[in-house]
Amino acid sequence: MSLVVFGQPADGVIQTAYVVEEIRKAIANWVRDLRVGPWFLIDRFAGVEPLYRGAPSHAESAIAMSFAGHMNIELIQPLNDAPSVYWDTIRKRGYGFHHWGVATPSFEGDLDKYKLRGYELAFLARVPTGGRVAYMDASNELAGMVELIELGAGFDTAFGRFYAATIGWDGKDPIRPFV
């Protein structure tokens, strides 16, 4: 079995993600109550050429990432009222769990597999690591979305850096720049 740089399967769940009302407060709670950190923060993220349910997206969010063991944790705060996969969940169930991130070395093939299962492509964009992400709306069957995360490009470098920072973390500098 092939593994990503932080030890999860290269074709399996590597991330759990949550939509939050206020990202810095959420980070503080995760640090204080769960001892998860440090967090790597992107203050404003929209993606490159983002599509929400087939149309250009104007949604922006703040995103923070850290690790709990070998699992990547992502916190997401919508920053505007533009339609988005995040507002879909918040309006349906409120803040909290949003999606599982699934690594994929075969982005197009896995995208087709999820579509054949009847899951709608809710969001598609390029991301800072140089890869692509696709949110598949699986909320009727799995109680959340599935984000396909393309491996390659700068994935190992970025996620490897985040993971390494969490090992033996001393609690200092809980919020760090993503780049």
Buried (B, 14 or more C-beta within 10 A) or exposed (E): EEBBBBEBEBBBBBBBBBBBEEBBEBBBBBBEEEEBBBBBBBBEBBBEEBBBBEEEBEBBBBBBBBBBEEBBBBBBBBBEEBEBBBBBBBEEBEBEBBBBBBBBEEBEEBBEBBEEEEBBBBBBBBBBBBBBBBBBBBBEEEEBBBBBBBBEBEBBEBBBBBBEBBEEBEEEEBBBEBE
